[in-house]
Amino acid sequence: MTKTNTAGNRIAWLRRITHDDSINSIARRTNIPYATLYKRFQSDELTTNEIITIARCYGINPINALVDTKVISTDEASGVRGNNSLRLCSIESLADEIVRRSGEGAAAPLNTVSAD
């Protein structure tokens, strides 16, 4: 597992999203061993994978969790923009969007983003 730096207070984040659940409760819910979580509480360190696992188990968007714990910045979390995002779409998705726009008479996308 990749270790994150400790720029933010990850245990405070963990307590907040788990509503102060006990270590034992968090361990059961996430399948992260109790001993591992206990050590994390002592050191105020969580790995990136642990942050993602905990976020998913508590219904938090993992990207938001990584931003909240300062693993990534808001800019990094914003993802691919502009024409580069079109390269990630399947032919079927592109065709569906063309048909949708043609049927609705839409000349512009629903959400305008700047092209890179």
WOTAMO-V255746 format. One record per backbone hydrogen bond with DSSP energy under -1.0 kcal/mol. CO is the residue of the C=O (numbers start at 1). NH is the residue of the N-H. If there is no record, write none. Layout:
<<CO;NH> <CO;NH>>
This chain:
<<2;48> <8;10> <9;13> <10;14> <11;15> <12;16> <13;17> <14;18> <15;20> <22;26> <23;27> <24;28> <25;29> <26;30> <27;31> <33;37> <34;38> <35;39> <36;40> <37;41> <38;42> <39;43> <40;44> <47;51> <48;52> <49;53> <50;54> <51;55> <52;56> <53;57> <54;58> <55;60> <56;59> <61;65> <62;66> <63;67> <64;68> <65;69> <66;71> <66;72> <67;70> <73;77> <82;85> <85;88> <86;89> <90;94> <91;95> <92;96> <93;97> <94;98> <95;99> <96;100> <97;101> <98;102> <99;103> <100;104> <101;105> <101;106>>
